[in-house]
Amino acid sequence: MKLIEKLDMKDSQTISFHHHLREGDRVMSMVLKALHDAGLRDLTLCSTSIMNCHDFLVDYIKDGMISSLETSGLRGGLGCFISDGGMDNPVVIRSHGSRARAVSDGERGVDVAFLAVSKADELGNATGMIGQNAFGSLGYGIWEARNAKKTVVVTDDLSSKVLDHISISQSDTDAILVIHEIGKSEKINSGALRIKSDPLTMRIAENSAQFLMHCGIDLNDKAIQMGSGGISLQTMNNLTSHLDEKNIRFKFAVGGITNNLIQLLEAGFVEALMDVQSFDPACAKSLRYNRNHHEVDVNTYSNPLNPSNLVNSLDIAILSALEIDLDWNVNVITGSDGRFRGAVGGHQDVAEGSNLTIVVAPLIRGRIPVLTDKVNTLVTKGKEVDAFICEYGIAVKEDHESILRSLNDSGIKTLQLREMYNKTVKYVGIPTKPEYSDKTVAIVQDRYGNTLTEIKQLAR
Amino acid sequence: MKLIEKLDMKDSQTISFHHHLREGDRVMSMVLKALHDAGLRDLTLCSTSIMNCHDFLVDYIKDGMISSLETSGLRGGLGCFISDGGMDNPVVIRSHGSRARAVSDGERGVDVAFLAVSKADELGNATGMIGQNAFGSLGYGIWEARNAKKTVVVTDDLSSKVLDHISISQSDTDAILVIHEIGKSEKINSGALRIKSDPLTMRIAENSAQFLMHCGIDLNDKAIQMGSGGISLQTMNNLTSHLDEKNIRFKFAVGGITNNLIQLLEAGFVEALMDVQSFDPACAKSLRYNRNHHEVDVNTYSNPLNPSNLVNSLDIAILSALEIDLDWNVNVITGSDGRFRGAVGGHQDVAEGSNLTIVVAPLIRGRIPVLTDKVNTLVTKGKEVDAFICEYGIAVKEDHESILRSLNDSGIKTLQLREMYNKTVKYVGIPTKPEYSDKTVAIVQDRYGNTLTEIKQLAR
């Protein structure tokens, strides 16, 4: 409470958080409770993402403490609440790169950033790599601290000695808030981020590995983003013997970093990891002790106004999808029922930056087609996508003649998107589209701050 | 030349350099020759400091390529040239902290920064810690890169692999210039920075150590800046057995870092080094491998507009002087003859930030009194200085009653500044003051950008 006074917090300000602790975060709930007790109203909450553990936001929206939300993702109970029109102001949905741009180009000023850190020192230096709840990279936090008007680092481990690793500089810190527990770092690799070995995943991963091995692109010395989904992880597993045999070493891997990628780094298949967000608590130790595992801030990762960003250097990227359509457009934010169940994350950024962008997903997911005639929500434009790989095979855009030729020469048959689509219709029919009312409940921006898609309230 | 076009360089722009390579720098001469060949005119050269090896600037000033200079130091042939009125526009002299402020608060926009780095990678990441000319901290360079409109990293060692230590981020780099040799890093600890053991130095250092041991301040857990001059180094040597005996560990040491401080870190007498500028090539290895030796940018070191800067946390600082006067005012930029022969460096910043500021210098230096009735050039105001220690003893400001009492109780006699001054008069008389004409040749700013002192042209 004293801190709130010291920060001179007022109604209608913008507060922000990062989601490095993912489903293990406790900082947002703790801070919002204090702001609620202080009677603040009409706040804009701007988080790098919002997870299931943040469903409590519904109550704060209902009672008027939070009047606007800005995030890269929406899901769970809050997602349903928004889909059903529970909020007056449309949620602003940005990719990580677009958000990095918005907080630095004036579009989204942040009054106070509350940033979870796993250890801080009394000078105000902070890191996510040390401490009982070490979570790894502070890639979002570093940039947030540099841009917010005021930055509060929130920790459960305050050191009187100068930290032996500094991620956020004391220069970017205005206050230190010590709490009992910032969360549970072991929860950061829950859910979607665990490696899967079901037959569907294995099939798609096998097709993806075949594509990479036979697409005619020399993989050596390439920059990659492999994604953190189960399919990506298995794709890499399928590739390792090929990498070993051909003596292939990737120049660097970027994005959310998994334990799988740490193993590839240690085995010498990847020369450097550029870690904007750690998807495994094991990253903390690797970042600290492996000199080729780098913490990179989100501006360096993907701010579209930063010409030196890492996604612009990507050669090959594997991305997931909730839906992809016949024009190669991708949706990663709403399900086929129109409800929020995902996040833009770095999707738009990577797709635009990478030379070759491959979308991997099941053609049909639990009797619901992923490949449709038209995505419910346009997130990433079809022109940024080069290939789609599912359990039935590989589709490559027609203008990639040399890739198509290489695959063909290797005996790999490719399909047209339309052929794949016909399969979905044959197997599960054409599903009913969700019905919408007129009210806009969310706006998906493109990387540059333009409105790409208005998402409407679901009709009852 | 192609780079100059690519950078869209024009007459009257401001270019900048850092002086991490000190007397070993070759980047400034190489870059200026290229700009000269390109026919550029009327440039403002804004360097973190200017060394003797930069005397060639006289020619570029004479022929009109450089019309304004901004620096923390002036010496050698260029210093004489300026003192004699060789330049139309007054040189702007700022402390490191004031410069950090000026390049970020709009007072001094930098169009292109040319920053020597000992290794860079193709993404644009750079460091001073690796490579054949590794020089250590890039403390000035990091902040410069973040603030300059365009940043060129200049290196003699370009890596195709991602660097395994990143000081300047690719996000802050606009171009990479590869040259044959950035300089000679072994020259960074030449001259004033070497440890001395002449009787005069030893005597002052002994007095300084006695002061620290008996001033009544518990040295344990204190933040210090000890300075890089010979006296400071010997003071520390004299202290170590006391530190050992009393189990004293300094919290951190800040500023220019010497090999001496590295040894204190390794011996456990200092818990952390905060290195804005390395005064020994050995710092490169220490910065890289010792987790408690930190590279800090100059904004974090001493920007007065950054409330979290390190000088604000200082408990005790030892600073040098070319002159000190009866009002405790200090001059570190001109000699008794009025000619430029020094640098403000961090003097103003540290004196203002530190709780206790001790000036150490010989009372008489080569028959010239250091303690005078009035300094030739006011650089650091007397109100920021607490004690003066010379070969004849210790003077402490009267309001430090407890310090005076502690020293007295320990049998250490203190002197009044006036008593010391009378000694100088007795031994060497009152020297003639330099005579000046009306023309202002340089302006010494205070930390906040106000004019503190106008330095006039020397009369013939």
Interface residues (C-beta under 8 A of the other chain):
Chain A: L123 G124 S160 K161 V162 D164 H165 I166 S169 Q170 S171 D172 T173 D174 K251 F252 E271 A272 M274 R291 N292 H294 V296 D297 N299 T300 N303 N306 S308 N309 L310 S313
Chain B: L123 G124 K161 V162 D164 H165 I166 S169 Q170 S171 T173 D174 D221 K251 F252 E271 A272 M274 R291 N292 H294 V296 D297 N299 T300 N303 N306 S308 N309 L310 S313
